Amino acid sequence: MKLELKPDIEAGLLAQAHARGLSLDAYLDEVLERAASPKKPRPAGRKSLARLFAESPLKGIDLKFERDQDTGRPVKL
């Protein structure tokens, strides 16, 4: 398959590939393979973080978390 990319897009992809120590072709193979693979369903009983917070028994309680202010330590410069 042949892809024609805009120069700026190609440059960005090439930079990402080099950052991972890959050639552009190898990097694109990985990206396309991930995009084409089916998404794994969430295991039964596992909730998203947003849902976990939404269903939290602490929802609506006005908790104020405070701690002593750290004044730091003396540093000789």
Secondary structure, DSSP 4 states (H G I P E B T S, - for coil): ------HHHHHHHHHHHHHTT--HHHHHHHHHHHHHSPPPPPPTT---HHHHHHT-TTTT-------PPP-------
